[in-house]
Amino acid sequence: MKYRMILNAFKGDIQKQLEEVTYFISGLQQDIQIDSAFIIGGDEMDGNDKEMLAEMVPTSSVIFVYMETYCSELLLDYLETVIDKDEICIFSAGYLGLEIAPRLAYRLKGSVLIDCEKLYKEDGVLIGEKKFYAGHMMGSYQLTEFPVMLCLSKGQNTMAVESTIKAKVTEVVLEEKSLTFSNSQAFPSVIEDDFSKSDFALVVGRGVKSQGAVSRLQELGEKLGASFGASRPVVMNGWLPMERLVGASGAILAPKITIVAGASGAPALYSGIEKSDFIVAINKDEKAPIMKKADVAVVGDATEVITEMVRVMGGEDAVDE
Ligand SMILES: Cc1cc2nc3c(=O)[nH]c(=O)nc-3n(C[C@H](O)[C@H](O)[C@H](O)COP(=O)(O)OP(=O)(O)OC[C@H]3O[C@@H](n4cnc5c(N)ncnc54)[C@H](O)[C@@H]3O)c2cc1C
């Protein structure tokens, strides 16, 4: 198996990248040796001393890849032609690895692990580890499809580089392609109400099942005078704009009352509603975690129960059939 390290000299911290990758590979098993390094940079390598770099990198060969300005398409087209099927590429942390590693793995039909902390072999299978939940949980991934692309996690420990190898140096210049962006436009979704400051919130989850049902519940929520938010699966499905996401990755609500319907009550969502004075949960499953956390738990279908609430609070006319 061939191992390569890929460093980004467009960033001003090439020495740190090298020390982080060196620390990472120091924890690898004996049979894992880095064969070669790609150092990607601008025409002049932005003032980096190439000779010194070539001496420092602990590999038998160093390939300096120059581009006038950083262009991922150009780099991908090049790397796609030089990475072999049985290789493992270790990208230093940062934007280059975050983009190039998954795209290259996709093109070469390999595996990818972003934010990789550790790599080892178990029963002949390559295993990569990464952290989740703000570092509280470690996930292990079997990397079975080759080539394998790894992008290291940010803030790895560093280790001084002590290379005794005199690397063979190759230089490659990638010419600009005609591909340029002539124009780009962002279309932000507009949320008129500042729903995170409301006193009464309706938060819906995946259990409501469709975009149509979400829209229906939003209308019913308006009739109740509730602002409207949703769990992550709802916004990831595109049933509501991302700005309506409630939870650890979205808005933290602190209303007097929150009705949470069709959501299981995962910690990441719950952290967005736990400051509510009073929580009403509606769920088909009486054992859903949210049912224990809520002040009132209603077992039933989200849309049916909320339709009934609107009827009770606003009379028959309040509900358009
Ligand atoms: C780093 C990280 C950050 C995250 N951040 C967020 C975040 O900010 N916000 C967030 O929401 N999630 C977040 N998540 C995801 C979170 O862990 C959960 O996966 C997510 O909250 C689950 O959403 P849900 O409750 O809608 O879906 P599910 O967990 O699938 O629950 C659906 C619920 O609907 C019920 N149900 C089914 N049919 C009906 C019906 N007809 N009527 C009533 N109930 C019904 C089911 O019994 C079930 O309890 C994050 C995850 C990670 C790893």
PDBQT file of the ligand as one rigid body, heavy atoms in Angstrom, charges set to zero:
ROOT
HETATM    1  C1  LIG A 401     -23.767  17.273  15.641  1.00  0.00    +0.000 C 
HETATM    2  C2  LIG A 401     -25.260  17.120  15.528  1.00  0.00    +0.000 A 
HETATM    3  C3  LIG A 401     -26.046  18.239  15.636  1.00  0.00    +0.000 A 
HETATM    4  C4  LIG A 401     -27.437  18.115  15.536  1.00  0.00    +0.000 A 
HETATM    5  N1  LIG A 401     -28.202  19.236  15.644  1.00  0.00    +0.000 NA
HETATM    6  C5  LIG A 401     -29.542  19.115  15.603  1.00  0.00    +0.000 A 
HETATM    7  C6  LIG A 401     -30.397  20.251  15.784  1.00  0.00    +0.000 A 
HETATM    8  O1  LIG A 401     -29.946  21.389  15.959  1.00  0.00    +0.000 OA
HETATM    9  N2  LIG A 401     -31.718  20.053  15.746  1.00  0.00    +0.000 N 
HETATM   10  C7  LIG A 401     -32.283  18.818  15.555  1.00  0.00    +0.000 A 
HETATM   11  O2  LIG A 401     -33.530  18.709  15.527  1.00  0.00    +0.000 OA
HETATM   12  N3  LIG A 401     -31.518  17.744  15.388  1.00  0.00    +0.000 NA
HETATM   13  C8  LIG A 401     -30.169  17.851  15.400  1.00  0.00    +0.000 A 
HETATM   14  N4  LIG A 401     -29.405  16.750  15.231  1.00  0.00    +0.000 N 
HETATM   15  C9  LIG A 401     -30.078  15.473  14.898  1.00  0.00    +0.000 C 
HETATM   16  C10 LIG A 401     -30.668  14.822  16.146  1.00  0.00    +0.000 C 
HETATM   17  O3  LIG A 401     -29.672  14.032  16.768  1.00  0.00    +0.000 OA
HETATM   18  C11 LIG A 401     -31.882  13.920  15.767  1.00  0.00    +0.000 C 
HETATM   19  O4  LIG A 401     -31.485  13.014  14.764  1.00  0.00    +0.000 OA
HETATM   20  C12 LIG A 401     -33.075  14.725  15.294  1.00  0.00    +0.000 C 
HETATM   21  O5  LIG A 401     -33.406  15.726  16.219  1.00  0.00    +0.000 OA
HETATM   22  C13 LIG A 401     -34.273  13.776  15.114  1.00  0.00    +0.000 C 
HETATM   23  O6  LIG A 401     -35.315  14.514  14.558  1.00  0.00    +0.000 OA
HETATM   24  P1  LIG A 401     -36.805  14.063  14.749  1.00  0.00    +0.000 P 
HETATM   25  O7  LIG A 401     -37.130  13.986  16.203  1.00  0.00    +0.000 OA
HETATM   26  O8  LIG A 401     -37.639  14.967  13.905  1.00  0.00    +0.000 OA
HETATM   27  O9  LIG A 401     -36.863  12.621  14.052  1.00  0.00    +0.000 OA
HETATM   28  P2  LIG A 401     -36.943  11.183  14.680  1.00  0.00    +0.000 P 
HETATM   29  O10 LIG A 401     -35.914  10.978  15.722  1.00  0.00    +0.000 OA
HETATM   30  O11 LIG A 401     -36.993  10.253  13.539  1.00  0.00    +0.000 OA
HETATM   31  O12 LIG A 401     -38.366  11.158  15.429  1.00  0.00    +0.000 OA
HETATM   32  C14 LIG A 401     -39.592  11.143  14.775  1.00  0.00    +0.000 C 
HETATM   33  C15 LIG A 401     -40.650  10.955  15.856  1.00  0.00    +0.000 C 
HETATM   34  O13 LIG A 401     -41.934  11.114  15.262  1.00  0.00    +0.000 OA
HETATM   35  C16 LIG A 401     -42.823  10.191  15.880  1.00  0.00    +0.000 C 
HETATM   36  N5  LIG A 401     -43.943  10.021  14.958  1.00  0.00    +0.000 N 
HETATM   37  C17 LIG A 401     -44.010   9.259  13.822  1.00  0.00    +0.000 A 
HETATM   38  N6  LIG A 401     -45.205   9.446  13.209  1.00  0.00    +0.000 NA
HETATM   39  C18 LIG A 401     -45.892  10.338  13.957  1.00  0.00    +0.000 A 
HETATM   40  C19 LIG A 401     -47.171  10.945  13.824  1.00  0.00    +0.000 A 
HETATM   41  N7  LIG A 401     -47.976  10.665  12.790  1.00  0.00    +0.000 N 
HETATM   42  N8  LIG A 401     -47.561  11.822  14.779  1.00  0.00    +0.000 NA
HETATM   43  C20 LIG A 401     -46.768  12.094  15.848  1.00  0.00    +0.000 A 
HETATM   44  N9  LIG A 401     -45.556  11.553  16.027  1.00  0.00    +0.000 NA
HETATM   45  C21 LIG A 401     -45.112  10.706  15.080  1.00  0.00    +0.000 A 
HETATM   46  C22 LIG A 401     -41.988   8.955  16.102  1.00  0.00    +0.000 C 
HETATM   47  O14 LIG A 401     -42.551   8.165  17.129  1.00  0.00    +0.000 OA
HETATM   48  C23 LIG A 401     -40.641   9.580  16.509  1.00  0.00    +0.000 C 
HETATM   49  O15 LIG A 401     -40.570   9.730  17.924  1.00  0.00    +0.000 OA
HETATM   50  C24 LIG A 401     -28.033  16.847  15.339  1.00  0.00    +0.000 A 
HETATM   51  C25 LIG A 401     -27.221  15.726  15.247  1.00  0.00    +0.000 A 
HETATM   52  C26 LIG A 401     -25.853  15.855  15.342  1.00  0.00    +0.000 A 
HETATM   53  C27 LIG A 401     -24.999  14.626  15.229  1.00  0.00    +0.000 C 
ENDROOT
TORSDOF 0
